[in-house]
Amino acid sequence: MTNEAAQRFSSGTAVVTGAAAGIGEGFARHLGLLGMHVVVADIDRDRAAAVVDDIAAAGGRASAYAVDVGDPSGVEEFAAAVFEGRGSVELLINNAGIESAGLIWEIDDARWRRLMQINVDGVFYCIKSFVPRMIAAGTPSCIANLSSVGGLNTVAVQAPYIVSKHAVLAMTECLHQDLSIVGAPIQVSAVIPHSIRSDIFRSALREAPTDNPTANAVFAAMQRDNVERGLDPLDAAAHMLDQIAAGEFWIHSDDEMCTAAAHRRGRQLLDLAPPADPRDMLTRMGVPVPEGA
């Protein structure tokens, strides 16, 4: 933890969506340790309350709020309640998101809509409801939107998630520019996590199972690697909050891996090269390449 993070995030209110598990929980817990009042927002009320109890047990201050970020009226009510109770928001972390496996033409229509509703629309709804209030409050603040290394590159059998994270990254860059036009004292940061321990791949297969054997094998391998080699959410949150506190736009969980991903994308665009051959990825992950591929 840097002195800058300890000072900048030692007071005020932080709102974290999708904060009942994974990366969001890591952010919420670390912000509680730093001294902010953390609004733990999640669609799962019970799990959000459990995180609040843990933050309080560690000496922090927090409150839980059950909200579906894909519901615009619910998000508006949420923002109104936070500002009525807290008066201002110094840090908004738009983290809520879900995954989905399968070849793009095999994705169920309802699953596609629900993923975009949470991953993309949810960020937009939070921006739409919180930003005007943050501008009116006039306090220096920050908005950090969770994209992904998948927002820099493309990956087979993850099309809905990859598309959504590219959209979040573009939305974050546009937000940065729009806030610059109006001169609002709001910093914008694009968070690019690499591999942070969570249940996201297992949850995807549970909530939207696919019959595609390659997709199932890829997600099983990704979940295994995530558990074995993924960063601890609390450690990753501390590292990323240091960068946010320093005023950075690009926020990385793993500096080396995330920078390498950005450079790969840059080289692909400069060379006008086609997307990477997914068969190489399958081989590295130990997933059998389908016959005829």
Sine and cosine of phi, psi and omega as CSV:
sin_phi,cos_phi,sin_psi,cos_psi,sin_omega,cos_omega
0.00,0.00,0.75,-0.66,0.02,-1.00
-1.00,0.05,0.35,-0.94,0.07,-1.00
-0.89,0.46,-0.56,0.83,0.00,-1.00
-0.89,0.46,-0.70,0.72,0.03,-1.00
-0.91,0.41,-0.66,0.75,0.00,-1.00
-0.88,0.47,-0.56,0.83,0.00,-1.00
-0.99,0.14,-0.75,0.67,-0.11,-0.99
-0.92,0.39,-0.59,0.81,-0.08,-1.00
-0.94,-0.34,0.52,0.85,0.01,-1.00
-1.00,0.00,-0.16,0.99,-0.02,-1.00
-0.45,-0.89,0.04,-1.00,-0.01,-1.00
1.00,0.05,-0.15,-0.99,-0.09,-1.00
-0.90,-0.44,0.73,-0.68,0.10,-0.99
-0.90,-0.44,0.72,-0.69,0.07,-1.00
-0.92,-0.39,0.82,-0.58,0.00,-1.00
-0.82,-0.58,0.87,-0.50,0.05,-1.00
-1.00,0.00,0.44,-0.90,-0.08,-1.00
0.87,0.50,0.62,0.78,-0.18,-0.98
-1.00,-0.08,0.14,0.99,-0.05,-1.00
-1.00,0.00,-0.07,1.00,-0.02,-1.00
-0.31,-0.95,0.27,-0.96,0.15,-0.99
0.86,0.51,-0.65,-0.76,-0.06,-1.00
-0.87,0.50,-0.68,0.73,-0.02,-1.00
-0.87,0.49,-0.66,0.75,0.04,-1.00
-0.90,0.44,-0.63,0.78,0.05,-1.00
-0.87,0.50,-0.71,0.71,0.06,-1.00
-0.86,0.51,-0.74,0.67,-0.06,-1.00
-0.88,0.48,-0.72,0.70,-0.03,-1.00
-0.90,0.43,-0.69,0.73,-0.04,-1.00
-0.94,0.35,-0.63,0.78,0.05,-1.00
-0.90,0.44,-0.57,0.82,0.09,-1.00
-0.90,0.44,-0.64,0.76,0.04,-1.00
-0.91,0.41,-0.56,0.83,-0.01,-1.00
-0.95,0.30,-0.43,0.90,0.05,-1.00
0.85,-0.53,-0.04,1.00,0.03,-1.00
-0.97,0.24,0.44,-0.90,0.22,-0.98
-0.99,0.15,0.87,-0.50,-0.11,-0.99
-0.97,-0.23,0.84,-0.55,0.13,-0.99
-1.00,-0.01,0.95,-0.31,-0.05,-1.00
-1.00,0.03,0.98,-0.20,-0.09,-1.00
-0.97,-0.26,0.75,-0.67,-0.01,-1.00
-0.29,-0.96,0.41,-0.91,0.06,-1.00
-0.95,0.32,-0.38,0.92,0.01,-1.00
-1.00,-0.07,0.99,-0.16,-0.08,-1.00
-0.88,0.48,-0.69,0.73,-0.07,-1.00
-0.91,0.41,-0.69,0.73,0.00,-1.00
-0.93,0.37,-0.58,0.81,0.06,-1.00
-0.89,0.45,-0.68,0.74,0.02,-1.00
-0.90,0.45,-0.59,0.80,0.02,-1.00
-0.91,0.41,-0.63,0.78,0.05,-1.00
-0.91,0.42,-0.65,0.76,0.05,-1.00
-0.87,0.49,-0.68,0.73,0.02,-1.00
-0.88,0.48,-0.65,0.76,0.01,-1.00
-0.92,0.38,-0.63,0.77,0.04,-1.00
-0.89,0.45,-0.67,0.74,0.02,-1.00
-0.90,0.43,-0.64,0.77,0.00,-1.00
-0.90,0.43,-0.46,0.89,0.03,-1.00
-1.00,0.05,0.08,1.00,0.04,-1.00
0.99,-0.11,0.11,0.99,-0.02,-1.00
-1.00,-0.08,-0.03,-1.00,0.01,-1.00
-0.82,-0.57,0.75,-0.67,-0.05,-1.00
-0.37,-0.93,0.31,-0.95,0.09,-1.00
-0.59,-0.81,0.49,-0.87,-0.04,-1.00
-0.97,-0.23,0.54,-0.84,0.08,-1.00
-0.59,-0.80,0.82,-0.57,0.03,-1.00
-1.00,0.04,0.87,-0.49,-0.02,-1.00
-0.50,-0.86,0.63,-0.77,0.15,-0.99
-0.99,-0.13,0.95,-0.33,-0.09,-1.00
-0.92,0.40,-0.24,0.97,0.05,-1.00
-0.99,0.13,0.01,1.00,0.00,-1.00
-0.95,-0.31,0.96,-0.27,-0.10,-0.99
-0.87,0.49,-0.62,0.78,0.01,-1.00
-0.94,0.35,-0.59,0.81,0.05,-1.00
-0.92,0.40,-0.63,0.78,0.03,-1.00
-0.92,0.39,-0.63,0.78,0.03,-1.00
-0.90,0.45,-0.67,0.74,0.07,-1.00
-0.89,0.45,-0.64,0.77,0.03,-1.00
-0.87,0.49,-0.77,0.64,-0.01,-1.00
-0.88,0.48,-0.67,0.74,0.01,-1.00
-0.88,0.48,-0.67,0.74,-0.01,-1.00
-0.92,0.40,-0.65,0.76,0.00,-1.00
-0.90,0.44,-0.72,0.70,-0.03,-1.00
-0.95,0.32,-0.52,0.85,0.07,-1.00
-0.92,0.40,-0.62,0.78,-0.04,-1.00
-0.99,0.10,-0.54,0.84,-0.13,-0.99
-0.93,-0.35,-0.41,0.91,0.03,-1.00
1.00,0.03,-0.54,0.84,0.01,-1.00
-0.37,-0.93,0.30,-0.96,0.08,-1.00
-0.76,-0.65,0.87,-0.49,-0.04,-1.00
-1.00,-0.03,-0.32,0.95,-0.01,-1.00
-0.52,-0.85,0.84,-0.54,0.07,-1.00
-0.89,-0.46,0.88,-0.48,0.03,-1.00
-0.92,-0.38,0.95,-0.32,0.02,-1.00
-1.00,0.03,0.99,-0.10,-0.16,-0.99
-0.92,-0.40,-0.41,0.91,-0.13,-0.99
-0.81,0.59,0.73,-0.68,0.00,-1.00
-0.17,-0.99,0.38,-0.93,0.03,-1.00
-0.72,-0.69,0.27,-0.96,0.00,-1.00
-0.92,-0.40,0.16,-0.99,0.11,-0.99
-0.35,-0.93,0.62,-0.78,-0.07,-1.00
-0.93,-0.36,0.52,-0.86,0.10,-0.99
0.69,-0.72,0.32,-0.95,0.14,-0.99
-0.92,0.39,0.57,-0.82,-0.21,-0.98
-0.85,0.53,-0.59,0.81,-0.02,-1.00
-0.98,0.20,-0.12,0.99,0.04,-1.00
-0.99,-0.11,-0.12,0.99,-0.05,-1.00
-0.93,0.36,0.76,-0.65,0.04,-1.00
-0.90,0.44,0.67,-0.74,-0.03,-1.00
-0.82,0.57,-0.70,0.72,-0.05,-1.00
-0.91,0.42,-0.62,0.79,0.01,-1.00
-0.92,0.39,-0.68,0.73,0.05,-1.00
-0.84,0.54,-0.74,0.67,-0.03,-1.00
-0.90,0.43,-0.66,0.75,-0.03,-1.00
-0.92,0.39,-0.65,0.76,0.01,-1.00
-0.90,0.44,-0.70,0.71,0.03,-1.00
-0.91,0.40,-0.57,0.82,0.01,-1.00
-0.88,0.47,-0.65,0.76,-0.01,-1.00
-0.99,0.14,-0.80,0.60,-0.16,-0.99
-0.95,0.31,-0.59,0.81,-0.07,-1.00
-0.96,-0.28,-0.86,0.52,-0.03,-1.00
-0.87,0.50,-0.59,0.81,-0.01,-1.00
-0.87,0.50,-0.64,0.77,0.05,-1.00
-0.91,0.41,-0.69,0.72,0.02,-1.00
-0.87,0.48,-0.72,0.70,-0.02,-1.00
-0.89,0.46,-0.64,0.77,0.02,-1.00
-0.92,0.38,-0.64,0.76,0.06,-1.00
-0.88,0.48,-0.73,0.68,-0.06,-1.00
-0.89,0.46,-0.59,0.81,-0.05,-1.00
-1.00,0.03,-0.55,0.83,-0.08,-1.00
-1.00,-0.01,-0.62,0.78,-0.12,-0.99
-0.86,0.50,-0.74,0.67,0.02,-1.00
-0.85,0.53,-0.59,0.80,0.02,-1.00
-0.95,0.31,-0.60,0.80,0.04,-1.00
-0.92,0.40,-0.63,0.77,0.05,-1.00
-0.90,0.43,-0.70,0.72,-0.01,-1.00
-0.90,0.44,-0.59,0.81,0.01,-1.00
-0.92,0.40,-0.54,0.84,0.10,-0.99
0.97,0.24,0.11,0.99,-0.01,-1.00
-1.00,0.03,0.61,-0.79,0.07,-1.00
-0.83,0.55,0.75,-0.66,-0.10,-0.99
-0.48,-0.88,0.00,-1.00,-0.06,-1.00
-0.57,-0.82,0.59,-0.81,0.14,-0.99
-0.86,-0.51,0.82,-0.57,0.03,-1.00
-0.87,-0.49,0.88,-0.48,-0.01,-1.00
-0.97,-0.24,0.72,-0.69,-0.03,-1.00
-1.00,0.09,0.95,-0.30,0.23,-0.97
-0.99,-0.10,-0.74,-0.68,-0.05,-1.00
-0.06,-1.00,0.26,-0.97,0.20,-0.98
-0.88,0.48,-0.40,0.92,0.10,-0.99
-0.94,0.33,-0.19,0.98,0.11,-0.99
-1.00,0.05,-0.14,0.99,0.04,-1.00
-0.97,-0.22,-0.52,0.85,-0.06,-1.00
-0.80,-0.60,-0.09,-1.00,0.04,-1.00
-0.82,-0.57,0.48,-0.88,-0.04,-1.00
-0.64,-0.77,0.66,-0.75,0.03,-1.00
-0.92,0.39,0.43,-0.90,0.05,-1.00
0.84,0.54,0.38,0.93,0.08,-1.00
-0.70,-0.71,0.45,0.89,-0.17,-0.99
-0.79,0.61,-0.75,0.66,-0.04,-1.00
-0.85,0.53,-0.71,0.70,-0.01,-1.00
-0.91,0.42,-0.72,0.70,-0.03,-1.00
-0.88,0.48,-0.72,0.70,0.03,-1.00
-0.86,0.52,-0.69,0.72,-0.04,-1.00
-0.90,0.43,-0.63,0.78,-0.05,-1.00
-0.97,0.25,-0.50,0.87,0.17,-0.98
-0.89,0.45,-0.65,0.76,0.00,-1.00
-0.90,0.43,-0.67,0.74,0.01,-1.00
-0.89,0.45,-0.64,0.77,0.01,-1.00
-0.90,0.44,-0.70,0.72,0.03,-1.00
-0.89,0.45,-0.66,0.76,0.01,-1.00
-0.89,0.45,-0.61,0.79,-0.01,-1.00
-0.92,0.38,-0.66,0.75,0.04,-1.00
-0.91,0.42,-0.65,0.76,0.04,-1.00
-0.91,0.41,-0.64,0.77,0.04,-1.00
-0.87,0.49,-0.69,0.72,0.04,-1.00
-0.83,0.56,-0.70,0.72,-0.02,-1.00
-0.94,0.33,-0.67,0.75,-0.01,-1.00
-0.90,0.43,-0.65,0.76,0.02,-1.00
-0.93,0.37,-0.51,0.86,0.06,-1.00
-0.91,0.41,-0.60,0.80,0.00,-1.00
-0.88,0.48,-0.66,0.75,-0.05,-1.00
-1.00,0.00,-0.07,1.00,0.06,-1.00
0.93,0.36,0.47,0.88,0.00,-1.00
-0.96,0.27,0.60,-0.80,-0.02,-1.00
-0.99,0.16,0.79,0.61,-0.06,-1.00
-0.84,-0.54,0.90,-0.43,0.08,-1.00
-0.98,0.22,0.60,-0.80,0.07,-1.00
-0.87,-0.50,0.70,-0.71,0.01,-1.00
-0.73,-0.68,0.64,-0.77,0.08,-1.00
-0.98,-0.22,0.89,-0.45,-0.05,-1.00
-1.00,-0.04,0.81,-0.59,-0.06,-1.00
-0.86,-0.50,0.99,0.14,0.03,-1.00
-0.96,0.30,0.49,-0.87,0.09,-1.00
-0.98,-0.20,-0.98,0.18,0.00,-1.00
-0.69,-0.73,0.96,-0.28,0.01,-1.00
-0.85,-0.53,0.74,-0.67,-0.13,-0.99
-0.84,0.54,0.80,-0.60,0.03,-1.00
-0.32,-0.95,-0.04,-1.00,0.00,-1.00
-0.95,-0.30,0.34,0.94,-0.21,-0.98
-0.90,0.44,-0.63,0.78,-0.04,-1.00
-0.96,0.28,-0.66,0.75,0.05,-1.00
-0.90,0.43,-0.64,0.76,0.02,-1.00
-0.89,0.45,-0.62,0.78,0.00,-1.00
-0.88,0.48,-0.70,0.71,-0.01,-1.00
-0.94,0.34,-0.48,0.87,0.03,-1.00
-0.97,0.25,-0.68,0.74,-0.09,-1.00
-0.99,0.12,-0.49,0.87,-0.02,-1.00
-0.64,-0.77,0.94,0.33,-0.05,-1.00
-0.88,0.48,0.54,-0.84,0.03,-1.00
-0.84,-0.54,0.51,-0.86,0.05,-1.00
-1.00,0.00,-0.03,1.00,-0.05,-1.00
-0.97,0.23,0.89,-0.45,-0.09,-1.00
-0.91,0.41,-0.56,0.83,0.01,-1.00
-0.92,0.39,-0.71,0.71,0.02,-1.00
-0.88,0.48,-0.68,0.73,0.02,-1.00
-0.89,0.47,-0.67,0.74,-0.01,-1.00
-0.92,0.39,-0.65,0.76,0.03,-1.00
-0.89,0.46,-0.72,0.69,-0.03,-1.00
-0.93,0.37,-0.57,0.82,0.07,-1.00
-0.90,0.44,-0.67,0.74,0.03,-1.00
-0.92,0.40,-0.64,0.77,0.01,-1.00
-0.92,0.39,-0.63,0.78,0.04,-1.00
-0.91,0.42,-0.66,0.75,0.02,-1.00
-0.89,0.46,-0.74,0.68,0.00,-1.00
-0.91,0.42,-0.58,0.81,0.01,-1.00
-0.89,0.45,-0.67,0.74,0.01,-1.00
-0.94,0.35,-0.66,0.75,-0.10,-1.00
-0.98,0.20,-0.60,0.80,-0.14,-0.99
-0.82,-0.57,-0.07,1.00,-0.01,-1.00
-0.92,0.38,0.46,-0.89,0.02,-1.00
-0.95,0.31,0.51,-0.86,0.13,-0.99
-0.91,0.41,0.74,-0.67,-0.07,-1.00
-0.84,0.54,-0.59,0.80,-0.02,-1.00
-0.94,0.34,-0.67,0.75,0.03,-1.00
-0.91,0.41,-0.68,0.74,0.01,-1.00
-0.89,0.45,-0.66,0.75,0.01,-1.00
-0.89,0.46,-0.67,0.74,0.00,-1.00
-0.88,0.48,-0.69,0.72,0.00,-1.00
-0.90,0.43,-0.69,0.72,-0.04,-1.00
-0.95,0.31,-0.58,0.82,0.03,-1.00
-0.93,0.36,-0.49,0.87,0.12,-0.99
-0.87,0.50,-0.68,0.73,-0.01,-1.00
-0.93,0.36,-0.64,0.77,0.05,-1.00
-0.89,0.46,-0.69,0.72,0.00,-1.00
-0.88,0.47,-0.51,0.86,0.00,-1.00
-0.98,0.19,-0.05,1.00,0.05,-1.00
1.00,0.06,0.27,0.96,-0.02,-1.00
-0.95,0.31,0.52,-0.85,0.13,-0.99
-1.00,0.07,-0.75,0.66,-0.01,-1.00
-1.00,0.04,0.87,-0.48,-0.06,-1.00
-0.91,-0.42,0.83,-0.55,-0.07,-1.00
-0.90,-0.45,0.63,-0.78,0.13,-0.99
-0.99,0.16,-0.58,0.81,0.02,-1.00
-0.77,-0.64,0.97,-0.23,-0.14,-0.99
-0.83,0.56,-0.71,0.71,-0.06,-1.00
-0.93,0.37,-0.75,0.66,-0.06,-1.00
-0.92,0.38,-0.66,0.75,-0.04,-1.00
-0.95,0.32,-0.62,0.79,0.05,-1.00
-0.91,0.42,-0.64,0.77,0.04,-1.00
-0.88,0.47,-0.64,0.77,0.02,-1.00
-0.90,0.44,-0.66,0.75,0.02,-1.00
-0.91,0.43,-0.65,0.76,0.00,-1.00
-0.92,0.39,-0.60,0.80,0.05,-1.00
-0.88,0.48,-0.69,0.72,0.01,-1.00
-0.90,0.43,-0.67,0.74,0.01,-1.00
-0.88,0.48,-0.69,0.73,0.01,-1.00
-0.91,0.41,-0.63,0.77,0.01,-1.00
-0.88,0.48,-0.69,0.72,-0.02,-1.00
-0.94,0.33,-0.65,0.76,0.02,-1.00
-0.89,0.45,-0.60,0.80,-0.02,-1.00
-1.00,0.01,-0.06,1.00,-0.10,-0.99
0.76,0.65,0.70,0.72,-0.04,-1.00
-1.00,0.07,0.46,-0.89,0.06,-1.00
-0.95,0.32,0.25,-0.97,0.06,-1.00
-0.85,0.53,0.40,-0.92,-0.01,-1.00
-0.88,0.48,0.52,-0.86,0.03,-1.00
-0.94,0.35,0.90,-0.44,-0.06,-1.00
-0.92,0.40,-0.32,0.95,0.00,-1.00
-0.91,0.42,-0.51,0.86,0.07,-1.00
-0.91,0.43,-0.67,0.74,0.03,-1.00
-0.89,0.47,-0.70,0.71,-0.01,-1.00
-0.87,0.50,-0.67,0.74,0.00,-1.00
-0.89,0.46,-0.71,0.71,0.01,-1.00
-0.88,0.47,-0.54,0.84,-0.03,-1.00
-1.00,0.07,-0.07,1.00,-0.02,-1.00
0.97,0.23,0.38,0.92,0.00,-1.00
-0.99,-0.13,0.78,-0.62,0.00,-1.00
-0.87,0.50,0.69,-0.72,0.06,-1.00
-0.98,0.20,0.79,-0.61,-0.03,-1.00
-0.84,0.54,0.59,-0.81,0.04,-1.00
-0.88,0.48,0.68,-0.73,0.00,-1.00
1.00,0.02,-0.14,0.99,-0.01,-1.00
-0.98,0.22,0.00,0.00,0.00,0.00
